[in-house]
């Protein structure tokens, strides 16, 4: 079974979070990105966007997910060493 080695760039994640906090109606954004080796189905990224109305929150949550995965998380697939 293959495993995924994940290394988040916490500084880049914080830069993205701060940028998106300036969007209208957004009260708070929380990102937890775990690092290490994970197998399929493991939880490794948690995102919370709090805001006033759904129309303001949903696009920010979507952009946050896309940008964190694309810009701030390095992934490498490895063969499981047991």
mmCIF file of the N, C-alpha and C atoms, coordinates in Angstrom:
data_MODEL
# 
_entry.id   MODEL 
# 
loop_
_atom_site.group_PDB 
_atom_site.id 
_atom_site.type_symbol 
_atom_site.label_atom_id 
_atom_site.label_alt_id 
_atom_site.label_comp_id 
_atom_site.label_asym_id 
_atom_site.label_entity_id 
_atom_site.label_seq_id 
_atom_site.pdbx_PDB_ins_code 
_atom_site.Cartn_x 
_atom_site.Cartn_y 
_atom_site.Cartn_z 
_atom_site.occupancy 
_atom_site.B_iso_or_equiv 
_atom_site.pdbx_formal_charge 
_atom_site.auth_seq_id 
_atom_site.auth_comp_id 
_atom_site.auth_asym_id 
_atom_site.auth_atom_id 
_atom_site.pdbx_PDB_model_num 
ATOM 1   N N  . UNK A 1 1  ? 0.836   -1.178 0.000  1.00 0.00 ? 1  UNK A N  1 
ATOM 2   C CA . UNK A 1 1  ? 0.000   0.000  0.000  1.00 0.00 ? 1  UNK A CA 1 
ATOM 3   C C  . UNK A 1 1  ? 0.885   1.249  0.000  1.00 0.00 ? 1  UNK A C  1 
ATOM 4   N N  . UNK A 1 2  ? 0.519   2.209  -0.806 1.00 0.00 ? 2  UNK A N  1 
ATOM 5   C CA . UNK A 1 2  ? 1.270   3.460  -0.873 1.00 0.00 ? 2  UNK A CA 1 
ATOM 6   C C  . UNK A 1 2  ? 0.835   4.379  0.264  1.00 0.00 ? 2  UNK A C  1 
ATOM 7   N N  . UNK A 1 3  ? 1.771   5.184  0.722  1.00 0.00 ? 3  UNK A N  1 
ATOM 8   C CA . UNK A 1 3  ? 1.465   6.208  1.720  1.00 0.00 ? 3  UNK A CA 1 
ATOM 9   C C  . UNK A 1 3  ? 1.851   7.557  1.132  1.00 0.00 ? 3  UNK A C  1 
ATOM 10  N N  . UNK A 1 4  ? 1.288   8.597  1.695  1.00 0.00 ? 4  UNK A N  1 
ATOM 11  C CA . UNK A 1 4  ? 1.541   9.945  1.224  1.00 0.00 ? 4  UNK A CA 1 
ATOM 12  C C  . UNK A 1 4  ? 2.297   10.702 2.311  1.00 0.00 ? 4  UNK A C  1 
ATOM 13  N N  . UNK A 1 5  ? 3.455   11.243 1.962  1.00 0.00 ? 5  UNK A N  1 
ATOM 14  C CA . UNK A 1 5  ? 4.197   12.085 2.896  1.00 0.00 ? 5  UNK A CA 1 
ATOM 15  C C  . UNK A 1 5  ? 3.808   13.534 2.614  1.00 0.00 ? 5  UNK A C  1 
ATOM 16  N N  . UNK A 1 6  ? 3.316   14.206 3.652  1.00 0.00 ? 6  UNK A N  1 
ATOM 17  C CA . UNK A 1 6  ? 2.775   15.552 3.507  1.00 0.00 ? 6  UNK A CA 1 
ATOM 18  C C  . UNK A 1 6  ? 3.579   16.529 4.357  1.00 0.00 ? 6  UNK A C  1 
ATOM 19  N N  . UNK A 1 7  ? 3.951   17.663 3.740  1.00 0.00 ? 7  UNK A N  1 
ATOM 20  C CA . UNK A 1 7  ? 4.674   18.709 4.448  1.00 0.00 ? 7  UNK A CA 1 
ATOM 21  C C  . UNK A 1 7  ? 3.991   20.047 4.169  1.00 0.00 ? 7  UNK A C  1 
ATOM 22  N N  . UNK A 1 8  ? 3.245   20.574 5.143  1.00 0.00 ? 8  UNK A N  1 
ATOM 23  C CA . UNK A 1 8  ? 2.606   21.875 4.929  1.00 0.00 ? 8  UNK A CA 1 
ATOM 24  C C  . UNK A 1 8  ? 3.578   23.028 5.184  1.00 0.00 ? 8  UNK A C  1 
ATOM 25  N N  . UNK A 1 9  ? 3.417   24.101 4.428  1.00 0.00 ? 9  UNK A N  1 
ATOM 26  C CA . UNK A 1 9  ? 4.172   25.334 4.624  1.00 0.00 ? 9  UNK A CA 1 
ATOM 27  C C  . UNK A 1 9  ? 3.294   26.258 5.469  1.00 0.00 ? 9  UNK A C  1 
ATOM 28  N N  . UNK A 1 10 ? 3.513   26.261 6.777  1.00 0.00 ? 10 UNK A N  1 
ATOM 29  C CA . UNK A 1 10 ? 2.651   26.992 7.699  1.00 0.00 ? 10 UNK A CA 1 
ATOM 30  C C  . UNK A 1 10 ? 2.674   28.504 7.443  1.00 0.00 ? 10 UNK A C  1 
ATOM 31  N N  . UNK A 1 11 ? 3.802   29.033 7.037  1.00 0.00 ? 11 UNK A N  1 
ATOM 32  C CA . UNK A 1 11 ? 3.878   30.469 6.746  1.00 0.00 ? 11 UNK A CA 1 
ATOM 33  C C  . UNK A 1 11 ? 3.011   30.828 5.546  1.00 0.00 ? 11 UNK A C  1 
ATOM 34  N N  . UNK A 1 12 ? 3.054   30.013 4.504  1.00 0.00 ? 12 UNK A N  1 
ATOM 35  C CA . UNK A 1 12 ? 2.238   30.264 3.318  1.00 0.00 ? 12 UNK A CA 1 
ATOM 36  C C  . UNK A 1 12 ? 0.752   30.112 3.662  1.00 0.00 ? 12 UNK A C  1 
ATOM 37  N N  . UNK A 1 13 ? 0.417   29.108 4.471  1.00 0.00 ? 13 UNK A N  1 
ATOM 38  C CA . UNK A 1 13 ? -0.978  28.917 4.891  1.00 0.00 ? 13 UNK A CA 1 
ATOM 39  C C  . UNK A 1 13 ? -1.465  30.157 5.627  1.00 0.00 ? 13 UNK A C  1 
ATOM 40  N N  . UNK A 1 14 ? -0.642  30.705 6.508  1.00 0.00 ? 14 UNK A N  1 
ATOM 41  C CA . UNK A 1 14 ? -1.021  31.903 7.263  1.00 0.00 ? 14 UNK A CA 1 
ATOM 42  C C  . UNK A 1 14 ? -1.192  33.100 6.334  1.00 0.00 ? 14 UNK A C  1 
ATOM 43  N N  . UNK A 1 15 ? -0.352  33.232 5.320  1.00 0.00 ? 15 UNK A N  1 
ATOM 44  C CA . UNK A 1 15 ? -0.490  34.329 4.356  1.00 0.00 ? 15 UNK A CA 1 
ATOM 45  C C  . UNK A 1 15 ? -1.821  34.229 3.607  1.00 0.00 ? 15 UNK A C  1 
ATOM 46  N N  . UNK A 1 16 ? -2.184  33.023 3.183  1.00 0.00 ? 16 UNK A N  1 
ATOM 47  C CA . UNK A 1 16 ? -3.456  32.807 2.486  1.00 0.00 ? 16 UNK A CA 1 
ATOM 48  C C  . UNK A 1 16 ? -4.616  33.119 3.424  1.00 0.00 ? 16 UNK A C  1 
ATOM 49  N N  . UNK A 1 17 ? -4.518  32.638 4.673  1.00 0.00 ? 17 UNK A N  1 
ATOM 50  C CA . UNK A 1 17 ? -5.577  32.866 5.660  1.00 0.00 ? 17 UNK A CA 1 
ATOM 51  C C  . UNK A 1 17 ? -5.784  34.356 5.889  1.00 0.00 ? 17 UNK A C  1 
ATOM 52  N N  . UNK A 1 18 ? -4.696  35.093 6.084  1.00 0.00 ? 18 UNK A N  1 
ATOM 53  C CA . UNK A 1 18 ? -4.796  36.535 6.324  1.00 0.00 ? 18 UNK A CA 1 
ATOM 54  C C  . UNK A 1 18 ? -5.406  37.261 5.127  1.00 0.00 ? 18 UNK A C  1 
ATOM 55  N N  . UNK A 1 19 ? -5.024  36.853 3.932  1.00 0.00 ? 19 UNK A N  1 
ATOM 56  C CA . UNK A 1 19 ? -5.575  37.480 2.726  1.00 0.00 ? 19 UNK A CA 1 
ATOM 57  C C  . UNK A 1 19 ? -7.084  37.271 2.642  1.00 0.00 ? 19 UNK A C  1 
ATOM 58  N N  . UNK A 1 20 ? -7.532  36.040 2.890  1.00 0.00 ? 20 UNK A N  1 
ATOM 59  C CA . UNK A 1 20 ? -8.955  35.731 2.772  1.00 0.00 ? 20 UNK A CA 1 
ATOM 60  C C  . UNK A 1 20 ? -9.781  36.299 3.927  1.00 0.00 ? 20 UNK A C  1 
ATOM 61  N N  . UNK A 1 21 ? -9.146  36.588 5.054  1.00 0.00 ? 21 UNK A N  1 
ATOM 62  C CA . UNK A 1 21 ? -9.851  37.211 6.183  1.00 0.00 ? 21 UNK A CA 1 
ATOM 63  C C  . UNK A 1 21 ? -10.392 38.592 5.814  1.00 0.00 ? 21 UNK A C  1 
ATOM 64  N N  . UNK A 1 22 ? -9.821  39.217 4.795  1.00 0.00 ? 22 UNK A N  1 
ATOM 65  C CA . UNK A 1 22 ? -10.245 40.556 4.378  1.00 0.00 ? 22 UNK A CA 1 
ATOM 66  C C  . UNK A 1 22 ? -11.475 40.544 3.478  1.00 0.00 ? 22 UNK A C  1 
ATOM 67  N N  . UNK A 1 23 ? -11.977 39.371 3.141  1.00 0.00 ? 23 UNK A N  1 
ATOM 68  C CA . UNK A 1 23 ? -13.156 39.299 2.281  1.00 0.00 ? 23 UNK A CA 1 
ATOM 69  C C  . UNK A 1 23 ? -14.409 39.734 3.050  1.00 0.00 ? 23 UNK A C  1 
ATOM 70  N N  . UNK A 1 24 ? -15.362 40.315 2.355  1.00 0.00 ? 24 UNK A N  1 
ATOM 71  C CA . UNK A 1 24 ? -16.585 40.792 3.020  1.00 0.00 ? 24 UNK A CA 1 
ATOM 72  C C  . UNK A 1 24 ? -17.317 39.654 3.751  1.00 0.00 ? 24 UNK A C  1 
ATOM 73  N N  . UNK A 1 25 ? -17.754 39.948 4.979  1.00 0.00 ? 25 UNK A N  1 
ATOM 74  C CA . UNK A 1 25 ? -18.576 39.019 5.740  1.00 0.00 ? 25 UNK A CA 1 
ATOM 75  C C  . UNK A 1 25 ? -17.839 37.902 6.434  1.00 0.00 ? 25 UNK A C  1 
ATOM 76  N N  . UNK A 1 26 ? -16.518 37.850 6.335  1.00 0.00 ? 26 UNK A N  1 
ATOM 77  C CA . UNK A 1 26 ? -15.756 36.763 6.959  1.00 0.00 ? 26 UNK A CA 1 
ATOM 78  C C  . UNK A 1 26 ? -15.322 37.198 8.353  1.00 0.00 ? 26 UNK A C  1 
ATOM 79  N N  . UNK A 1 27 ? -15.664 36.368 9.357  1.00 0.00 ? 27 UNK A N  1 
ATOM 80  C CA . UNK A 1 27 ? -15.334 36.670 10.755 1.00 0.00 ? 27 UNK A CA 1 
ATOM 81  C C  . UNK A 1 27 ? -14.033 36.005 11.190 1.00 0.00 ? 27 UNK A C  1 
ATOM 82  N N  . UNK A 1 28 ? -13.822 34.750 10.789 1.00 0.00 ? 28 UNK A N  1 
ATOM 83  C CA . UNK A 1 28 ? -12.623 34.032 11.208 1.00 0.00 ? 28 UNK A CA 1 
ATOM 84  C C  . UNK A 1 28 ? -12.369 32.861 10.271 1.00 0.00 ? 28 UNK A C  1 
ATOM 85  N N  . UNK A 1 29 ? -11.095 32.482 10.164 1.00 0.00 ? 29 UNK A N  1 
ATOM 86  C CA . UNK A 1 29 ? -10.678 31.322 9.375  1.00 0.00 ? 29 UNK A CA 1 
ATOM 87  C C  . UNK A 1 29 ? -9.670  30.548 10.205 1.00 0.00 ? 29 UNK A C  1 
ATOM 88  N N  . UNK A 1 30 ? -9.884  29.236 10.299 1.00 0.00 ? 30 UNK A N  1 
ATOM 89  C CA . UNK A 1 30 ? -8.973  28.360 11.026 1.00 0.00 ? 30 UNK A CA 1 
ATOM 90  C C  . UNK A 1 30 ? -8.509  27.266 10.068 1.00 0.00 ? 30 UNK A C  1 
ATOM 91  N N  . UNK A 1 31 ? -7.188  27.037 10.024 1.00 0.00 ? 31 UNK A N  1 
ATOM 92  C CA . UNK A 1 31 ? -6.618  25.987 9.183  1.00 0.00 ? 31 UNK A CA 1 
ATOM 93  C C  . UNK A 1 31 ? -5.722  25.124 10.055 1.00 0.00 ? 31 UNK A C  1 
ATOM 94  N N  . UNK A 1 32 ? -5.952  23.816 10.009 1.00 0.00 ? 32 UNK A N  1 
ATOM 95  C CA . UNK A 1 32 ? -5.045  22.867 10.655 1.00 0.00 ? 32 UNK A CA 1 
ATOM 96  C C  . UNK A 1 32 ? -4.571  21.904 9.582  1.00 0.00 ? 32 UNK A C  1 
ATOM 97  N N  . UNK A 1 33 ? -3.275  21.944 9.309  1.00 0.00 ? 33 UNK A N  1 
ATOM 98  C CA . UNK A 1 33 ? -2.671  21.069 8.301  1.00 0.00 ? 33 UNK A CA 1 
ATOM 99  C C  . UNK A 1 33 ? -1.641  20.187 8.997  1.00 0.00 ? 33 UNK A C  1 
ATOM 100 N N  . UNK A 1 34 ? -1.894  18.905 9.000  1.00 0.00 ? 34 UNK A N  1 
ATOM 101 C CA . UNK A 1 34 ? -0.988  17.965 9.653  1.00 0.00 ? 34 UNK A CA 1 
ATOM 102 C C  . UNK A 1 34 ? 0.160   17.609 8.712  1.00 0.00 ? 34 UNK A C  1 
ATOM 103 N N  . UNK A 1 35 ? 1.280   17.245 9.318  1.00 0.00 ? 35 UNK A N  1 
ATOM 104 C CA . UNK A 1 35 ? 2.418   16.786 8.521  1.00 0.00 ? 35 UNK A CA 1 
ATOM 105 C C  . UNK A 1 35 ? 2.754   15.362 8.932  1.00 0.00 ? 35 UNK A C  1 
ATOM 106 N N  . UNK A 1 36 ? 3.432   14.672 8.025  1.00 0.00 ? 36 UNK A N  1 
ATOM 107 C CA . UNK A 1 36 ? 3.829   13.295 8.308  1.00 0.00 ? 36 UNK A CA 1 
ATOM 108 C C  . UNK A 1 36 ? 3.417   12.370 7.183  1.00 0.00 ? 36 UNK A C  1 
ATOM 109 N N  . UNK A 1 37 ? 3.315   11.091 7.522  1.00 0.00 ? 37 UNK A N  1 
ATOM 110 C CA . UNK A 1 37 ? 2.924   10.075 6.536  1.00 0.00 ? 37 UNK A CA 1 
ATOM 111 C C  . UNK A 1 37 ? 1.502   9.622  6.811  1.00 0.00 ? 37 UNK A C  1 
ATOM 112 N N  . UNK A 1 38 ? 0.728   9.565  5.732  1.00 0.00 ? 38 UNK A N  1 
ATOM 113 C CA . UNK A 1 38 ? -0.688  9.243  5.841  1.00 0.00 ? 38 UNK A CA 1 
ATOM 114 C C  . UNK A 1 38 ? -1.062  8.183  4.816  1.00 0.00 ? 38 UNK A C  1 
ATOM 115 N N  . UNK A 1 39 ? -2.041  7.369  5.153  1.00 0.00 ? 39 UNK A N  1 
ATOM 116 C CA . UNK A 1 39 ? -2.582  6.401  4.205  1.00 0.00 ? 39 UNK A CA 1 
ATOM 117 C C  . UNK A 1 39 ? -3.923  6.916  3.707  1.00 0.00 ? 39 UNK A C  1 
ATOM 118 N N  . UNK A 1 40 ? -4.430  6.386  2.610  1.00 0.00 ? 40 UNK A N  1 
ATOM 119 C CA . UNK A 1 40 ? -5.700  6.864  2.071  1.00 0.00 ? 40 UNK A CA 1 
ATOM 120 C C  . UNK A 1 40 ? -6.792  6.834  3.141  1.00 0.00 ? 40 UNK A C  1 
ATOM 121 N N  . UNK A 1 41 ? -7.549  7.921  3.210  1.00 0.00 ? 41 UNK A N  1 
ATOM 122 C CA . UNK A 1 41 ? -8.634  8.030  4.169  1.00 0.00 ? 41 UNK A CA 1 
ATOM 123 C C  . UNK A 1 41 ? -8.273  8.738  5.465  1.00 0.00 ? 41 UNK A C  1 
ATOM 124 N N  . UNK A 1 42 ? -6.979  8.954  5.711  1.00 0.00 ? 42 UNK A N  1 
ATOM 125 C CA . UNK A 1 42 ? -6.568  9.676  6.921  1.00 0.00 ? 42 UNK A CA 1 
ATOM 126 C C  . UNK A 1 42 ? -6.935  11.158 6.793  1.00 0.00 ? 42 UNK A C  1 
ATOM 127 N N  . UNK A 1 43 ? -7.294  11.756 7.920  1.00 0.00 ? 43 UNK A N  1 
ATOM 128 C CA . UNK A 1 43 ? -7.573  13.192 7.957  1.00 0.00 ? 43 UNK A CA 1 
ATOM 129 C C  . UNK A 1 43 ? -6.263  13.946 8.080  1.00 0.00 ? 43 UNK A C  1 
ATOM 130 N N  . UNK A 1 44 ? -6.032  14.893 7.184  1.00 0.00 ? 44 UNK A N  1 
ATOM 131 C CA . UNK A 1 44 ? -4.790  15.652 7.264  1.00 0.00 ? 44 UNK A CA 1 
ATOM 132 C C  . UNK A 1 44 ? -4.975  17.144 7.085  1.00 0.00 ? 44 UNK A C  1 
ATOM 133 N N  . UNK A 1 45 ? -6.174  17.595 6.706  1.00 0.00 ? 45 UNK A N  1 
ATOM 134 C CA . UNK A 1 45 ? -6.417  19.017 6.520  1.00 0.00 ? 45 UNK A CA 1 
ATOM 135 C C  . UNK A 1 45 ? -7.815  19.357 7.031  1.00 0.00 ? 45 UNK A C  1 
ATOM 136 N N  . UNK A 1 46 ? -7.873  20.327 7.938  1.00 0.00 ? 46 UNK A N  1 
ATOM 137 C CA . UNK A 1 46 ? -9.137  20.790 8.493  1.00 0.00 ? 46 UNK A CA 1 
ATOM 138 C C  . UNK A 1 46 ? -9.245  22.286 8.239  1.00 0.00 ? 46 UNK A C  1 
ATOM 139 N N  . UNK A 1 47 ? -10.383 22.716 7.684  1.00 0.00 ? 47 UNK A N  1 
ATOM 140 C CA . UNK A 1 47 ? -10.609 24.120 7.350  1.00 0.00 ? 47 UNK A CA 1 
ATOM 141 C C  . UNK A 1 47 ? -11.934 24.580 7.944  1.00 0.00 ? 47 UNK A C  1 
ATOM 142 N N  . UNK A 1 48 ? -11.918 25.748 8.578  1.00 0.00 ? 48 UNK A N  1 
ATOM 143 C CA . UNK A 1 48 ? -13.147 26.348 9.102  1.00 0.00 ? 48 UNK A CA 1 
ATOM 144 C C  . UNK A 1 48 ? -13.183 27.790 8.630  1.00 0.00 ? 48 UNK A C  1 
ATOM 145 N N  . UNK A 1 49 ? -14.312 28.176 8.028  1.00 0.00 ? 49 UNK A N  1 
ATOM 146 C CA . UNK A 1 49 ? -14.535 29.565 7.645  1.00 0.00 ? 49 UNK A CA 1 
ATOM 147 C C  . UNK A 1 49 ? -15.845 29.999 8.294  1.00 0.00 ? 49 UNK A C  1 
ATOM 148 N N  . UNK A 1 50 ? -15.763 31.011 9.148  1.00 0.00 ? 50 UNK A N  1 
ATOM 149 C CA . UNK A 1 50 ? -16.946 31.551 9.814  1.00 0.00 ? 50 UNK A CA 1 
ATOM 150 C C  . UNK A 1 50 ? -17.264 32.917 9.219  1.00 0.00 ? 50 UNK A C  1 
ATOM 151 N N  . UNK A 1 51 ? -18.548 33.128 8.935  1.00 0.00 ? 51 UNK A N  1 
ATOM 152 C CA . UNK A 1 51 ? -18.944 34.399 8.358  1.00 0.00 ? 51 UNK A CA 1 
ATOM 153 C C  . UNK A 1 51 ? -20.409 34.670 8.560  1.00 0.00 ? 51 UNK A C  1 
ATOM 154 N N  . UNK A 1 52 ? -20.860 35.753 7.969  1.00 0.00 ? 52 UNK A N  1 
ATOM 155 C CA . UNK A 1 52 ? -22.223 36.194 8.196  1.00 0.00 ? 52 UNK A CA 1 
ATOM 156 C C  . UNK A 1 52 ? -23.264 35.395 7.413  1.00 0.00 ? 52 UNK A C  1 
ATOM 157 N N  . UNK A 1 53 ? -23.078 35.243 6.120  1.00 0.00 ? 53 UNK A N  1 
ATOM 158 C CA . UNK A 1 53 ? -24.057 34.514 5.315  1.00 0.00 ? 53 UNK A CA 1 
ATOM 159 C C  . UNK A 1 53 ? -23.343 33.532 4.389  1.00 0.00 ? 53 UNK A C  1 
ATOM 160 N N  . UNK A 1 54 ? -24.072 32.499 4.006  1.00 0.00 ? 54 UNK A N  1 
ATOM 161 C CA . UNK A 1 54 ? -23.527 31.418 3.177  1.00 0.00 ? 54 UNK A CA 1 
ATOM 162 C C  . UNK A 1 54 ? -22.898 31.940 1.889  1.00 0.00 ? 54 UNK A C  1 
ATOM 163 N N  . UNK A 1 55 ? -23.510 32.935 1.266  1.00 0.00 ? 55 UNK A N  1 
ATOM 164 C CA . UNK A 1 55 ? -23.003 33.467 0.003  1.00 0.00 ? 55 UNK A CA 1 
ATOM 165 C C  . UNK A 1 55 ? -21.620 34.092 0.146  1.00 0.00 ? 55 UNK A C  1 
ATOM 166 N N  . UNK A 1 56 ? -21.257 34.526 1.349  1.00 0.00 ? 56 UNK A N  1 
ATOM 167 C CA . UNK A 1 56 ? -19.911 35.049 1.593  1.00 0.00 ? 56 UNK A CA 1 
ATOM 168 C C  . UNK A 1 56 ? -18.942 33.942 2.002  1.00 0.00 ? 56 UNK A C  1 
ATOM 169 N N  . UNK A 1 57 ? -19.434 32.931 2.704  1.00 0.00 ? 57 UNK A N  1 
ATOM 170 C CA . UNK A 1 57 ? -18.571 31.895 3.257  1.00 0.00 ? 57 UNK A CA 1 
ATOM 171 C C  . UNK A 1 57 ? -18.162 30.844 2.220  1.00 0.00 ? 57 UNK A C  1 
ATOM 172 N N  . UNK A 1 58 ? -19.104 30.360 1.435  1.00 0.00 ? 58 UNK A N  1 
ATOM 173 C CA . UNK A 1 58 ? -18.812 29.252 0.515  1.00 0.00 ? 58 UNK A CA 1 
ATOM 174 C C  . UNK A 1 58 ? -17.692 29.547 -0.483 1.00 0.00 ? 58 UNK A C  1 
ATOM 175 N N  . UNK A 1 59 ? -17.681 30.699 -1.143 1.00 0.00 ? 59 UNK A N  1 
ATOM 176 C CA . UNK A 1 59 ? -16.589 30.940 -2.088 1.00 0.00 ? 59 UNK A CA 1 
ATOM 177 C C  . UNK A 1 59 ? -15.224 31.048 -1.400 1.00 0.00 ? 59 UNK A C  1 
ATOM 178 N N  . UNK A 1 60 ? -15.201 31.592 -0.190 1.00 0.00 ? 60 UNK A N  1 
ATOM 179 C CA . UNK A 1 60 ? -13.938 31.707 0.541  1.00 0.00 ? 60 UNK A CA 1 
ATOM 180 C C  . UNK A 1 60 ? -13.439 30.329 0.962  1.00 0.00 ? 60 UNK A C  1 
ATOM 181 N N  . UNK A 1 61 ? -14.342 29.475 1.436  1.00 0.00 ? 61 UNK A N  1 
ATOM 182 C CA . UNK A 1 61 ? -13.970 28.108 1.802  1.00 0.00 ? 61 UNK A CA 1 
ATOM 183 C C  . UNK A 1 61 ? -13.419 27.357 0.597  1.00 0.00 ? 61 UNK A C  1 
ATOM 184 N N  . UNK A 1 62 ? -14.075 27.490 -0.534 1.00 0.00 ? 62 UNK A N  1 
ATOM 185 C CA . UNK A 1 62 ? -13.620 26.823 -1.755 1.00 0.00 ? 62 UNK A CA 1 
ATOM 186 C C  . UNK A 1 62 ? -12.238 27.320 -2.177 1.00 0.00 ? 62 UNK A C  1 
ATOM 187 N N  . UNK A 1 63 ? -12.050 28.635 -2.183 1.00 0.00 ? 63 UNK A N  1 
ATOM 188 C CA . UNK A 1 63 ? -10.747 29.193 -2.565 1.00 0.00 ? 63 UNK A CA 1 
ATOM 189 C C  . UNK A 1 63 ? -9.667  28.795 -1.564 1.00 0.00 ? 63 UNK A C  1 
ATOM 190 N N  . UNK A 1 64 ? -10.006 28.804 -0.272 1.00 0.00 ? 64 UNK A N  1 
ATOM 191 C CA . UNK A 1 64 ? -9.059  28.406 0.761  1.00 0.00 ? 64 UNK A CA 1 
ATOM 192 C C  . UNK A 1 64 ? -8.572  26.982 0.524  1.00 0.00 ? 64 UNK A C  1 
ATOM 193 N N  . UNK A 1 65 ? -9.486  26.061 0.300  1.00 0.00 ? 65 UNK A N  1 
ATOM 194 C CA . UNK A 1 65 ? -9.123  24.668 0.041  1.00 0.00 ? 65 UNK A CA 1 
ATOM 195 C C  . UNK A 1 65 ? -8.227  24.553 -1.186 1.00 0.00 ? 65 UNK A C  1 
ATOM 196 N N  . UNK A 1 66 ? -8.643  25.155 -2.279 1.00 0.00 ? 66 UNK A N  1 
ATOM 197 C CA . UNK A 1 66 ? -7.873  25.057 -3.519 1.00 0.00 ? 66 UNK A CA 1 
ATOM 198 C C  . UNK A 1 66 ? -6.467  25.647 -3.363 1.00 0.00 ? 66 UNK A C  1 
ATOM 199 N N  . UNK A 1 67 ? -6.378  26.808 -2.730 1.00 0.00 ? 67 UNK A N  1 
ATOM 200 C CA . UNK A 1 67 ? -5.082  27.474 -2.618 1.00 0.00 ? 67 UNK A CA 1 
ATOM 201 C C  . UNK A 1 67 ? -4.153  26.777 -1.633 1.00 0.00 ? 67 UNK A C  1 
ATOM 202 N N  . UNK A 1 68 ? -4.686  26.335 -0.501 1.00 0.00 ? 68 UNK A N  1 
ATOM 203 C CA . UNK A 1 68 ? -3.830  25.639 0.472  1.00 0.00 ? 68 UNK A CA 1 
ATOM 204 C C  . UNK A 1 68 ? -3.267  24.370 -0.163 1.00 0.00 ? 68 UNK A C  1 
ATOM 205 N N  . UNK A 1 69 ? -4.119  23.596 -0.827 1.00 0.00 ? 69 UNK A N  1 
ATOM 206 C CA . UNK A 1 69 ? -3.644  22.357 -1.449 1.00 0.00 ? 69 UNK A CA 1 
ATOM 207 C C  . UNK A 1 69 ? -2.639  22.632 -2.560 1.00 0.00 ? 69 UNK A C  1 
ATOM 208 N N  . UNK A 1 70 ? -2.874  23.668 -3.367 1.00 0.00 ? 70 UNK A N  1 
ATOM 209 C CA . UNK A 1 70 ? -2.006  23.942 -4.511 1.00 0.00 ? 70 UNK A CA 1 
ATOM 210 C C  . UNK A 1 70 ? -0.730  24.689 -4.136 1.00 0.00 ? 70 UNK A C  1 
ATOM 211 N N  . UNK A 1 71 ? -0.816  25.617 -3.177 1.00 0.00 ? 71 UNK A N  1 
ATOM 212 C CA . UNK A 1 71 ? 0.290   26.523 -2.913 1.00 0.00 ? 71 UNK A CA 1 
ATOM 213 C C  . UNK A 1 71 ? 1.078   26.210 -1.641 1.00 0.00 ? 71 UNK A C  1 
ATOM 214 N N  . UNK A 1 72 ? 0.475   25.476 -0.695 1.00 0.00 ? 72 UNK A N  1 
ATOM 215 C CA . UNK A 1 72 ? 1.107   25.403 0.624  1.00 0.00 ? 72 UNK A CA 1 
ATOM 216 C C  . UNK A 1 72 ? 1.329   23.989 1.157  1.00 0.00 ? 72 UNK A C  1 
ATOM 217 N N  . UNK A 1 73 ? 1.020   22.985 0.369  1.00 0.00 ? 73 UNK A N  1 
ATOM 218 C CA . UNK A 1 73 ? 1.225   21.619 0.843  1.00 0.00 ? 73 UNK A CA 1 
ATOM 219 C C  . UNK A 1 73 ? 2.029   20.839 -0.185 1.00 0.00 ? 73 UNK A C  1 
ATOM 220 N N  . UNK A 1 74 ? 3.170   20.327 0.271  1.00 0.00 ? 74 UNK A N  1 
ATOM 221 C CA . UNK A 1 74 ? 4.002   19.464 -0.570 1.00 0.00 ? 74 UNK A CA 1 
ATOM 222 C C  . UNK A 1 74 ? 3.637   18.020 -0.257 1.00 0.00 ? 74 UNK A C  1 
ATOM 223 N N  . UNK A 1 75 ? 3.431   17.220 -1.325 1.00 0.00 ? 75 UNK A N  1 
ATOM 224 C CA . UNK A 1 75 ? 3.055   15.820 -1.151 1.00 0.00 ? 75 UNK A CA 1 
ATOM 225 C C  . UNK A 1 75 ? 3.998   14.941 -1.953 1.00 0.00 ? 75 UNK A C  1 
ATOM 226 N N  . UNK A 1 76 ? 4.302   13.790 -1.373 1.00 0.00 ? 76 UNK A N  1 
ATOM 227 C CA . UNK A 1 76 ? 5.137   12.826 -2.065 1.00 0.00 ? 76 UNK A CA 1 
ATOM 228 C C  . UNK A 1 76 ? 4.585   11.450 -1.772 1.00 0.00 ? 76 UNK A C  1 
ATOM 229 N N  . UNK A 1 77 ? 4.284   10.698 -2.825 1.00 0.00 ? 77 UNK A N  1 
ATOM 230 C CA . UNK A 1 77 ? 3.771   9.334  -2.648 1.00 0.00 ? 77 UNK A CA 1 
ATOM 231 C C  . UNK A 1 77 ? 4.952   8.387  -2.427 1.00 0.00 ? 77 UNK A C  1 
ATOM 232 N N  . UNK A 1 78 ? 4.821   7.520  -1.437 1.00 0.00 ? 78 UNK A N  1 
ATOM 233 C CA . UNK A 1 78 ? 5.885   6.585  -1.088 1.00 0.00 ? 78 UNK A CA 1 
ATOM 234 C C  . UNK A 1 78 ? 5.293   5.192  -0.920 1.00 0.00 ? 78 UNK A C  1 
ATOM 235 N N  . UNK A 1 79 ? 6.129   4.204  -1.105 1.00 0.00 ? 79 UNK A N  1 
ATOM 236 C CA . UNK A 1 79 ? 5.709   2.844  -0.802 1.00 0.00 ? 79 UNK A CA 1 
ATOM 237 C C  . UNK A 1 79 ? 5.771   2.636  0.716  1.00 0.00 ? 79 UNK A C  1 
ATOM 238 N N  . UNK A 1 80 ? 4.758   1.999  1.242  1.00 0.00 ? 80 UNK A N  1 
ATOM 239 C CA . UNK A 1 80 ? 4.663   1.779  2.676  1.00 0.00 ? 80 UNK A CA 1 
ATOM 240 C C  . UNK A 1 80 ? 5.808   0.884  3.157  1.00 0.00 ? 80 UNK A C  1 
ATOM 241 N N  . UNK A 1 81 ? 6.516   1.331  4.170  1.00 0.00 ? 81 UNK A N  1 
ATOM 242 C CA . UNK A 1 81 ? 7.614   0.562  4.765  1.00 0.00 ? 81 UNK A CA 1 
ATOM 243 C C  . UNK A 1 81 ? 7.107   0.024  6.101  1.00 0.00 ? 81 UNK A C  1 
ATOM 244 N N  . UNK A 1 82 ? 6.852   -1.292 6.135  1.00 0.00 ? 82 UNK A N  1 
ATOM 245 C CA . UNK A 1 82 ? 6.329   -1.884 7.386  1.00 0.00 ? 82 UNK A CA 1 
ATOM 246 C C  . UNK A 1 82 ? 7.324   -2.807 8.011  1.00 0.00 ? 82 UNK A C  1 
# 
